[in-house]
Amino acid sequence: MDCCGHFACHGHTLTRRQWMWSTLLASVGTMLAGGLAPRGSTAAAQTAENTSAALDVLRKSISVDVHTHGGTTGITSQAPPNDDLAKGMRAGSLAVACLADVPDGPILGRNAAGVLGALHTPEPGQLYKYHLERLDWVDEMVAHHGLRRALSAADLETAHQEGQPSIVGDVEGLDFLEGKLERLEQAHQRGVRHVQLVHYTPNDIGDFQTGAVTHKGLTSFGAEAIRACHRLGFVCDVAHATEDTVKQAVKVATKPYSCRIPRCPGLQQWVRRRSRRGRSAATMRSRSPRRAARSASGISTPALKNTSTA
């Protein structure tokens, strides 16, 4: 289950993000292989020139997909751990992917009006159990399927320099906390470094864009969660949150955060104004994930502590 809709293909349900992600990697791989035009044609010459320019950019820069579920056989699918993500990253010359576990995935679906959301209230512990199962899935991917974990800014540099596909552990929604901040520490120990506050399911963190407003923004527990994330070394993401939730999160934040889906009217301008005043800093989609990783652990700390179990 993804946050961006679905496509049906050959009897299987594909999310829009999964379809776009897999298609993009295939397209980039084809381009880099020079396979977009007949040999000897003007178009082929142009493709070769573009390929050279693209490779030059990739050699000089760390390429990061700041949010993915890993395609049709990824972390939100029913597929067992596999080599597809590592192969796709190599084909597309992608160094690092933020691989997002979706704790509320088991209860998501479309209602009679076609709106994606939680179809029912989860049972106590249900989303936490699913979250742990997905972390086990990632452990297997790292242990046996050609991926490394990126736990620090230095790991991003290494992934780029060595051409070794790496992942940043990501969680799309803190629904699994169920009021227990100690679960954040557990997630950090399991290799997660990026967390999104809300998704499609009502929780005790704050309001989300497609749901009913029940908290009028960020809750006191949500503020505690942000402080705990900063202390532990997570980058917080405010995607899917309402404008009020984001504005209140900015007031609590003492370190940069990310905003991958800034759809609230006027929000980007408001955040940038606050950033310039030095009250907080936002890491929008176009900004450096490496900078965010460094900031998450404190400017003076060169790397997040490696507490991975795999």
C-alpha positions in Angstrom: 0.0 0.0 0.0 1.4 3.4 -1.0 0.4 7.0 -0.4 0.0 7.9 -4.1 -2.8 5.8 -5.7 -2.7 2.5 -7.7 -2.3 1.1 -11.2 -3.3 -2.3 -12.3 -0.9 -4.3 -14.5 -1.0 -7.9 -15.6 -3.3 -8.8 -12.8 -1.2 -7.1 -10.1 -1.9 -3.9 -8.3 0.8 -1.3 -8.7 0.9 1.9 -6.8 1.7 5.0 -8.8 4.9 5.6 -6.9 6.0 1.9 -7.5 5.2 2.2 -11.2 7.0 5.5 -11.5 10.1 4.3 -9.5 10.6 1.1 -11.4 10.0 2.8 -14.8 12.4 5.6 -13.9 15.2 3.1 -13.0 14.6 1.2 -16.2 14.7 4.4 -18.3 17.8 5.7 -16.6 19.5 2.3 -17.1 18.6 2.3 -20.8 19.8 5.9 -21.2 23.1 5.2 -19.6 23.5 2.1 -21.8 22.9 4.3 -24.9 19.8 2.4 -25.9 17.4 5.2 -26.7 18.2 5.7 -30.4 19.6 3.9 -33.5 23.3 3.8 -33.7 24.8 6.5 -36.0 21.7 8.7 -35.8 21.7 12.4 -34.7 19.5 11.3 -31.8 22.1 8.6 -30.8 24.8 11.3 -30.8 22.6 13.5 -28.6 21.9 10.5 -26.3 25.6 9.8 -26.0 26.3 13.4 -25.1 23.5 13.4 -22.5 24.7 10.1 -21.1 28.2 11.5 -20.6 26.8 14.5 -18.9 24.6 12.4 -16.6 27.5 10.1 -15.7 29.6 13.2 -14.9 26.9 14.4 -12.5 26.6 11.0 -10.9 30.4 10.7 -10.4 30.5 14.1 -8.7 27.3 13.9 -6.6 25.6 11.6 -4.1 22.3 10.4 -5.7 19.6 9.8 -3.1 16.0 8.8 -3.5 14.5 10.5 -0.4 11.4 8.3 -0.3 10.7 4.9 -1.8 9.1 1.6 -0.9 11.4 -0.2 -3.3 9.1 -1.0 -6.2 6.7 -3.8 -6.9 8.7 -6.3 -4.8 9.7 -3.9 -2.1 9.0 -3.4 1.5 5.2 -2.8 1.2 4.7 -5.8 -1.0 4.1 -9.4 -0.1 7.3 -10.5 -1.8 10.1 -12.1 0.3 13.4 -10.3 0.6 15.0 -10.2 -2.9 17.8 -8.7 -5.1 15.4 -6.4 -7.1 16.1 -3.2 -5.2 19.9 -3.5 -5.3 19.8 -4.4 -9.0 17.5 -1.5 -9.8 19.7 1.0 -7.9 22.8 -0.2 -9.8 20.9 0.0 -13.2 19.9 3.6 -12.4 23.2 4.6 -10.8 21.4 5.4 -7.5 23.7 5.4 -4.5 21.2 5.7 -1.6 17.5 5.1 -1.2 15.4 6.0 1.9 13.4 2.8 2.2 10.1 3.5 3.9 8.3 1.0 6.1 4.5 1.9 6.3 3.2 0.8 9.7 -0.4 1.6 8.9 -0.3 -0.3 5.6 -2.4 -3.3 6.9 -5.4 -1.1 7.5 -5.2 1.2 4.5 -7.6 1.0 1.5 -10.1 3.1 -0.5 -13.5 3.9 0.9 -16.7 4.0 -1.2 -15.8 7.5 -2.4 -12.4 6.2 -3.6 -10.5 8.1 -0.9 -7.4 6.4 0.5 -7.3 6.1 4.2 -7.6 3.8 7.3 -10.6 1.5 6.8 -10.9 0.6 10.4 -9.3 1.3 13.8 -6.2 -1.0 14.3 -6.2 -3.5 17.1 -3.8 -2.7 20.0 -0.3 -3.7 19.0 -1.3 -4.5 15.4 0.7 -1.7 13.7 3.7 -2.2 16.0 3.8 -5.9 15.1 3.7 -5.2 11.4 6.4 -2.5 11.8 8.7 -5.0 13.5 8.0 -7.6 10.7 9.0 -5.0 8.1 12.2 -4.3 10.0 13.0 -8.0 10.0 12.4 -7.9 6.2 15.0 -5.1 5.9 17.5 -7.0 8.0 17.3 -9.9 5.6 17.7 -7.5 2.6 20.9 -6.1 4.1 22.2 -9.5 5.2 21.7 -11.3 1.9 20.6 -9.1 -1.0 23.3 -6.7 -1.9 22.4 -3.7 0.2 24.2 -1.8 3.0 22.7 0.4 5.7 23.6 4.1 5.6 23.7 5.2 9.3 25.7 8.4 8.9 26.8 11.1 6.5 30.1 9.1 6.0 28.1 6.1 4.9 26.5 8.2 2.1 29.9 9.2 0.9 31.0 5.5 1.0 28.0 4.4 -1.0 28.7 6.9 -3.7 32.4 6.3 -3.9 32.2 2.5 -3.9 29.1 2.2 -6.1 27.5 0.1 -3.3 23.7 0.4 -3.1 22.7 1.6 0.4 19.5 2.3 2.2 18.5 4.8 4.9 15.9 3.2 7.2 12.7 5.2 7.0 9.3 4.9 8.7 6.3 6.5 7.1 4.1 7.4 10.1 4.7 7.0 13.9 1.5 5.1 14.3 3.4 2.2 15.8 4.4 4.2 18.9 1.0 3.9 20.6 2.1 6.4 23.2 5.5 4.6 23.9 8.5 6.8 23.2 10.8 3.9 24.0 9.9 2.4 20.7 11.7 5.2 19.0 15.0 4.1 20.6 14.3 0.5 19.5 13.7 1.7 15.9 17.0 3.6 16.1 18.8 0.5 17.3 17.3 -1.4 14.3 18.9 1.0 11.9 16.1 3.6 11.2 17.3 7.1 10.7 14.4 9.0 9.1 10.8 9.1 10.5 7.6 10.7 9.3 5.2 11.9 12.0 1.9 11.1 10.4 0.4 9.2 7.4 -3.2 8.2 6.7 -4.2 6.9 10.1 -5.3 9.1 13.1 -2.6 8.9 15.8 -1.6 10.8 19.0 1.1 12.8 17.2 -0.9 15.3 15.2 -3.3 16.0 12.4 -2.8 14.8 8.8 -4.0 16.5 5.6 -6.5 13.9 4.4 -8.2 13.2 7.8 -10.5 15.0 10.2 -8.8 17.7 12.3 -9.0 16.4 15.9 -5.9 17.9 17.6 -5.7 21.3 16.0 -2.1 20.6 15.0 0.7 18.9 16.9 -0.1 17.3 20.2 2.0 17.5 23.4 3.0 13.9 22.8 3.9 14.8 19.3 6.2 17.5 20.6 7.8 15.0 23.0 8.3 12.6 20.1 10.1 15.3 18.0 12.4 16.1 20.9 13.1 12.4 21.4 13.9 12.1 17.7 16.4 14.9 17.8 18.0 13.4 20.9 18.4 10.0 19.3 19.5 11.2 15.9 16.5 10.9 13.6 15.6 13.3 10.8 11.9 14.1 11.2 9.6 14.4 8.2 6.4 16.5 8.2 5.0 15.1 4.9 1.2 14.5 5.1 0.8 16.8 8.1 -1.6 19.7 8.2 -0.3 23.2 7.9 -1.0 23.8 11.6 0.9 20.6 12.6 3.9 21.6 10.5 4.0 25.2 11.9 3.8 23.9 15.4 6.5 21.2 14.7 8.8 24.0 13.4 8.4 25.8 16.8 9.5 22.6 18.6 12.3 21.6 16.2 15.8 22.4 17.1 17.4 20.6 14.2 16.6 20.4 10.4 13.7 18.3 9.3 12.4 17.3 5.9 9.2 18.1 4.1 8.9 15.8 1.1 5.4 16.6 0.2 4.9 20.4 0.9 1.4 20.8 -0.5 0.0 23.2 2.1 -0.7 26.6 0.6 2.1 29.1 1.5 3.8 26.6 3.7 7.2 26.6 1.9 7.5 30.3 2.0 6.5 30.4 5.7 9.1 27.8 6.6 11.8 29.5 4.6 11.1 32.8 6.4 11.5 31.1 9.8 14.7 29.4 8.6 16.2 32.7 7.6 15.4 34.1 11.0 17.4 31.3 12.6 14.4 29.9 14.6 14.5 26.5 12.8 15.7 24.9 9.6 13.8 22.9 7.0 15.2 20.4 4.6 12.9 20.6 1.6 13.1 17.9 -1.1 15.7 19.7 -3.1 18.1 20.1 -0.2 21.0 17.8 0.7 20.1 14.5 2.5 23.8 14.4 3.6 23.3 17.7 5.4 20.2 16.5 7.0 21.9 13.3 8.2 24.7 15.3 9.8 22.3 17.7 11.4 20.2 14.9 12.8 23.0 13.8 15.0 24.3 17.2 15.9 26.5 19.5 13.9 29.6 18.6 15.9 29.0 14.8 15.6 30.5 13.3 12.5 28.4 10.2 12.3 25.4 8.6 13.9 26.2 5.7 16.1 26.1 2.4 14.2 23.7 0.3 16.3 22.4 -1.9 13.4 21.5 -5.5 14.2 22.6 -6.6 10.7 
